[in-house]
Structures are given as C-alpha cells and as structure tokens.
Amino acid sequence: MRMLRAAFFAVTIATLVAVQIPAAAALPAVLAPSTSCESLSSLALPHATINSAEPVAAGAFVAPNAGRGGAGTGRAGRGGGPPVNPYANVPAFCRVMATLTPSPDSDIKVEVWLPASGWSGKYQAVGGGGWAGTISYTAMAAAVTAGYATASTDTGHTGGTADFALGHPEKLVDFGYRAIHETTVFAKPVVDAFYGSAPKTSFFNGCSTGGRQAITEAQRYPNDFDAIVAGASAWDGMRMHAVRVGFTKLVTRNADGVIPPGKFPMIHSAVLDACDALDGVRDGVIENPPQCHFDYAKLACKGADGPDCLTQGQVESAKALTSPMKDTRTGTVIDERHLWPGSELGWATLGGASPLGLSVSGLANILYKDPNWDWRTFEIARGYEEAAKADGGALFSGDPNLKPFFDHGGKLLMYHGWTDQQVTPQMSTIYYDKVLKTVGKDAAAKGIALFMVPGMNHCQGGAGTDTFDKMGAIEQWVASGSAPKQIVASHLTAGKVDRTRPLCPFPQVAKYKGAGSTDEAANFACAMP
C-alpha cells in the first residue's frame, strides 16, 4: 500500500499533496449506488442547474485543457517523455457538473465525483489555490481514489487573477466564502440521491487559498463539515497582498537591494551553519526557526560586490524579508508576519525585483479598481489598512471564535511549512493562538491542532519531511476523539523515502533521543523547545 501511494503521488501535480490517500481508504466498501448516474441530471435543487451527469470509466478521465498547458496538464515524463497521466489509476466514478447562482451575478461551476463502487460513506470537499478560477481535478482524483465522494468549485469565475472582482462585488463574495458553502449544500443531496444515504462524515481539505477556505468554513458555516484540514491558510487576504507588495517595495528601495538568486545558496548555507545544529541534529533543516537569530550583516562585502557576500542594500533587504514590516519613515511596525531563517532558497517569490502577480492583481482590481495600477506607487503604511477595508471582509477569514464548530464535535487540523515562501508561517501560528485565547485552551484542545513543518515550502517541497497523510491523521482523530500527538512525515528523493521525522503539535518540536539514525522518526520525540 505504501509503495502504491508513493507512486500515485509521484504522478500528480502540486495540489495533490494537500489531498493524500488516507489509511482509511483500505477499509472495505460500505455502500454502493442505488440509482444510475444519468438519473442525477433530473435533480431539482435550489439555485442550481445540473449541466450533466455521466459515468466515467476507470482511468478514462481527461481534464479540460489537458495537453494545452491548462489545469489538467500532467507532468512531463522522465527523460523528457510524454506527460504522465495523473488520472490513469482513478477508479470509475459518476461525474456531475453544475452551475450555482445564489446571486444574480453568480456563475459558480461545481463538480461532484461519486465512486461507482467502494464508497466509504464519507464526503470530502477539496479547496483551490491562488485566485482559484478552476476545478481542482487532481485533488478530486485523490479523494475519489481513496473512496470519498468529492466536490470542487471554480469559486465563480475562470482564470487565475482577480480581474473577475472588478465591478462584481457578488463574485468577490462567491470567491471569498459563498462558493465553497454553496458547493457543499449542493453536493450533499447529490451524494444522498446517488447512494440512497447521506454522508456519515463530511471533510474539507485544502491548502493556501484552500486553507483559507477551510478555516472560513469553520467560522462562517460551522455545521457544513465534521472535520477540516487547513494547510498554509492564506487568511487576512487583502493585508497579505499588501505585505507581499510591501516586501518588494522594501527590497527595491536601494539600487543594490535586489539579491540575485545566485546568492541564495550562499546565504542559506551560512544560515544553516549557524542554526542547523541548534536542535542537536545537523540535517540541512532548521527545526525551530524562531530560535535562529542570524545576523545577515555578517555576510556584508568587505570591498567590491561578489558572489560570496552581500552589498549593504542586500543586507538591508535580507533583514527586511525576515523581520516585521515597518514604516520606513517612522519605524512603526505595520505587520509582524515575515519569512524565517532557512527560507532563503525561496526568497525570489517575495524578494524579487517585481512583486507576486497574484497580489498585484488583488490590489489593482479590489483596492484601486484599476487593472493598470502601477505597484511602484504603493505606500505600504497607508495602503495596508485601506486594502483591508476594500473587500468588505470577504477575504479576511480571521474570526477566531470557533466555539460553534467545536460544540458539535468539529475537528480542525492545521499545518504550515516553516520555509513557506508565499504565505508566511505566522499566518497559521497567529490564527491558532487567537483561537486558543478566544475559546480557551482546554476547549480548543479538543477541536484544533497545528503542525508546523520544518523545512517545508508552500504546501509542499523543500528539504523537510513534506509528505504526510493528512486525511489519515484527521480520520483517526475523528474515530478516536483524540488529537494526534504526532504525525510521521517523510522526505522523498526521486520518489523514494530517505528520511522520516515526527511532526509535532505546535509549539512542540521534534527532539533527537540521542541514539539511532537521525533519518528515522522513531528516534525522535515531541517536546517543548
């Protein structure tokens, strides 16, 4: 089973990491369809139009735009061969396609996939990424392969920018929170109609934008799901976009401020030399980045600029990227979220000569209502709070009162990579701490757990152990009633596991027991730093 799972991951694209096949998939099937797939086209549901309902044979699914660089394109084969088909091992399922119109300006595309056999009796909705604008096909493929009925939505528009929001406030609401809820309101009766039984347990699973969608569901619609997996939750969206553009403004304020990517490995090596062994193990990963206090001024050039040193402007940029954002005129802290030591190899994302396009698009269309807005005119001190007000709260998703979700037994499993180069790690630690303070630690302990992943980038990748069974962990939590005390994660090279390590409930970290291989999880224990 482990070998099959690893092989499946190897052929899927990035979103699949957020929706891995759980151990529960090995359980025997409990229910089979009670009606034909085609008959679902006649279902009448509120503000929903079912466009088609058709069976798909095992391995026969082809995503729209496959082969044309679209969302369904597979990875290139080894040695530059033809693309690998990420759907080759997907079992037969019933595919329902629909359009939802909860407002006159809504145009929410939805797909529901229902296993033709082997349904586990459970429902798993999957999230999107960036500005969404597409169905998350590979995530759906992973879910249906694991025996779940699943659903996904384009959140009411097509394309990966915020252009859709200009002049369309209802579409922004759909993207912000309404589309995911409406998708689940639609999907559950479809599941019931097909199998003659409603899902016994409902899950949501997403990372990045999907992580924000996840915690938004817990906040706004606490009864939609029984258990939620939220990775790298990109909440407080408009301020996040402002901070991202703010980083670029800071690193470009000096003529020599932009750090050439060729210097990133040099900086990263120096940081590892200083902080890698702080946890007692030198393994190329900083276990607890807040414990690392590296002074980038140590890398300052003694004379002329060179590949093994940083100019004064580059030193200032390195410090800016890894420190709370401040108003350059007053020194006042604007936002405390930033990148951490160990993330240097990914600094091009937020520390390059131009800002992340996702964020420029958001500010241009939602704050300034001008698709031709020039990011160079952005003033972070003023624009930060203006951005937060511009969306009417649609992208905030920061309400820490999860008591209604916890009161019905809801479980929220959060995770985030410490070297995330897009959604800064504190997005998760800050929200988690706010929930504990609002609901109370004892009450929250039954319903929320956060796992920070050393050395993991945005949702996946990096030198850390970035592969772990998220759905298996939350399935076990639901079954046992006890939050995971650790989650064993793996690092793969060329598709083979070369290291395992326990992920620990925040703020605990993995500590070496002092004997045995440092590449084996069994030789580590979770403890406070």
Sequence and secondary structure as in RCSB ss.txt:
>XXXX:A:sequence
MRMLRAAFFAVTIATLVAVQIPAAAALPAVLAPSTSCESLSSLALPHATINSAEPVAAGAFVAPNAGRGGAGTGR
AGRGGGPPVNPYANVPAFCRVMATLTPSPDSDIKVEVWLPASGWSGKYQAVGGGGWAGTISYTAMAAAVTAGYAT
ASTDTGHTGGTADFALGHPEKLVDFGYRAIHETTVFAKPVVDAFYGSAPKTSFFNGCSTGGRQAITEAQRYPNDF
DAIVAGASAWDGMRMHAVRVGFTKLVTRNADGVIPPGKFPMIHSAVLDACDALDGVRDGVIENPPQCHFDYAKLA
CKGADGPDCLTQGQVESAKALTSPMKDTRTGTVIDERHLWPGSELGWATLGGASPLGLSVSGLANILYKDPNWDW
RTFEIARGYEEAAKADGGALFSGDPNLKPFFDHGGKLLMYHGWTDQQVTPQMSTIYYDKVLKTVGKDAAAKGIAL
FMVPGMNHCQGGAGTDTFDKMGAIEQWVASGSAPKQIVASHLTAGKVDRTRPLCPFPQVAKYKGAGSTDEAANFA
CAMP
>XXXX:A:secstr
 HHHHHHHHHTS GGGGGS   GGGGS   B  SS SGGGGG   TTEEEEEEEEE TT    TTTTTTSTT   
  GGG S   TTTT   EEEEEEEE SSTT  EEEEEEEESS B SEEEEE   TT  S  HHHHHHHHHTT EE
EEE TT  SSSSGGGTT HHHHHIIIIIHHHHHHHHHHHHHHHHHSS  SEEEEEEETHHHHHHHHHHHH TTS 
SEEEEES   SHHHHHHHHHHHHHHHTSSTT S  GGGHHHHHHHHHHHHGGGGS  SS  S GGG    GGGGB
 SSS  TTSB HHHHHHHHHHTS EE TTT  EEE     TT GGGTHHHHSSS  HHHHHHIIIIIS  TT  G
GG  HHHHHHHHHHHTTTTTT      HHHHHTT EEEEEEETT SSS THHHHHHHHHHHHHH HHHHHTTEEE
EEETT  SSS SSS  B  HHHHHHHHHHHSS  S EEEEEEETTEEEEEEEE BTT EEEE SSS TT GGGEE
EE  
